[in-house]
Amino acid sequence: MLFIVELKVIFVKIVIGEPKTAKSYQFELPKEKESLLFGKHIGEEMDGSMVGAAGYKFKIRGGSDKEGVPMKSDIGGIGKKRVVLTKGVGFRKAKPGEKKKKCVRAGTISDAISQLNVAVMETGPTPLEQLFPKTASAEGEKKEEKKPKGKKK
């Protein structure tokens, strides 16, 4: 019996938030540069040249894996863990005093992370708009204009 398995290459999507302009920029990190991020923790600063933004300094703010499980900074290691949460990342409180056991990912970057959120700490010589231009698909297609509703005949 022969099984054919199709492997899908998963890229790490980097989301850069610029607090001064309240804008964010997204791009996919090439596979060969992903290993430079492995082992870094939430809250650490990293050099912008690692992601193609020379002169910038970024602070790692969080991320999520391919299943959408968020990273939590106070959990050590690289795996997923089920923890009891009362507030914070990965938990929405419905009632006062509510606690829930939720699945979160540890705060260290590994190969399972698919999105990484970073914030600009020091700006470089080139604006981020020029380094990471928005593509037509990222800007979204124009919404179709609503046609006036008329009576059906």
C-alpha positions in Angstrom: 0.0 0.0 0.0 1.4 3.4 -1.0 0.5 6.6 0.7 1.2 10.0 -0.8 1.5 12.8 1.6 1.5 16.4 0.5 3.5 18.6 2.8 2.5 22.2 3.0 5.3 24.6 3.8 4.2 26.9 6.6 5.8 30.3 6.7 6.0 32.5 9.8 3.9 35.6 9.3 5.5 38.7 11.0 3.1 41.5 12.1 5.0 44.7 12.8 3.1 47.3 14.9 4.2 50.9 14.8 2.8 52.7 17.8 3.6 56.2 16.6 1.5 55.9 13.5 -0.9 53.2 14.8 -0.3 51.2 11.6 0.7 47.5 11.2 2.7 45.8 8.4 2.6 42.1 7.6 4.9 39.9 5.6 6.0 36.3 5.5 9.5 35.5 6.7 11.5 33.3 4.3 12.0 29.7 5.5 15.8 30.1 5.7 15.5 33.1 8.2 13.0 31.4 10.5 15.7 29.6 12.5 17.2 33.0 13.5 14.1 33.6 15.7 14.0 30.1 17.4 14.7 30.3 21.1 13.7 34.0 21.5 11.1 34.8 24.2 8.2 37.2 24.4 9.5 40.5 25.7 13.0 40.2 24.2 14.2 42.8 21.7 15.5 41.7 18.3 17.5 43.4 15.6 15.4 44.4 12.5 18.1 43.2 10.1 16.9 39.6 11.0 13.6 40.4 9.2 14.8 42.8 6.5 14.5 46.1 8.3 18.0 47.3 9.0 18.3 50.0 11.6 15.1 49.0 13.4 14.8 47.4 16.8 11.7 45.3 17.6 10.2 43.9 20.8 8.4 40.5 20.6 4.9 41.0 21.9 3.3 37.6 21.2 2.1 35.2 18.5 0.1 32.1 17.8 0.6 28.7 16.2 -1.1 27.3 13.1 -4.2 26.3 15.1 -4.6 29.8 16.6 -3.4 29.0 20.1 -1.9 32.2 21.6 1.5 32.4 23.2 1.7 33.4 26.8 4.9 35.0 28.2 4.8 33.5 31.7 4.9 29.9 30.6 8.3 28.4 30.0 9.3 26.0 27.2 8.1 25.6 23.6 5.1 23.4 23.8 1.4 23.7 24.5 0.1 23.6 28.0 -3.4 23.6 29.6 -3.5 26.1 32.4 -6.1 27.6 34.6 -6.7 31.2 33.6 -8.5 34.0 35.3 -7.5 36.9 33.0 -5.1 37.8 30.2 -4.1 36.3 26.8 -6.4 33.5 25.6 -9.2 34.1 28.1 -12.4 36.1 27.9 -14.1 36.5 31.2 -17.9 36.1 31.2 -18.6 36.3 34.9 -16.7 37.9 37.8 -14.4 35.4 39.5 -14.6 32.9 36.6 -11.7 30.5 36.0 -11.2 28.2 33.0 -8.7 25.7 31.9 -7.4 26.8 28.5 -4.7 25.6 26.1 -1.9 28.2 25.5 1.5 28.0 23.9 4.7 28.7 25.8 6.4 32.1 25.4 9.4 30.7 23.4 9.5 30.9 19.6 9.7 27.4 18.0 9.0 25.9 14.6 5.3 25.5 15.6 4.7 29.3 15.6 2.9 30.6 12.5 2.4 34.3 13.4 4.7 36.5 15.4 3.6 40.0 16.7 6.4 42.6 17.2 6.4 46.3 18.0 8.8 48.9 16.9 11.2 50.1 19.7 13.7 52.1 17.6 13.1 53.4 14.1 15.5 53.0 11.2 16.5 55.3 8.3 13.9 53.9 5.9 10.2 54.1 6.6 8.3 50.8 7.1 6.0 51.7 4.2 8.9 51.5 1.8 10.3 48.3 3.3 7.0 46.4 3.4 4.7 47.9 0.8 1.1 46.7 0.9 0.1 44.5 -2.0 -3.3 44.7 -3.8 -4.5 41.6 -2.0 -3.5 42.9 1.4 -5.4 46.2 0.9 -8.5 44.2 0.0 -10.6 44.4 -3.0 -13.1 47.3 -3.3 -16.4 46.4 -1.8 -19.2 46.2 -4.3 -21.5 49.1 -4.1 -24.9 48.3 -2.7 -27.6 48.5 -5.3 -30.8 50.2 -4.3 -33.4 47.7 -3.3 -36.4 47.8 -5.7 -39.6 46.0 -5.7 -39.5 42.7 -7.6 -41.9 42.5 -10.5 
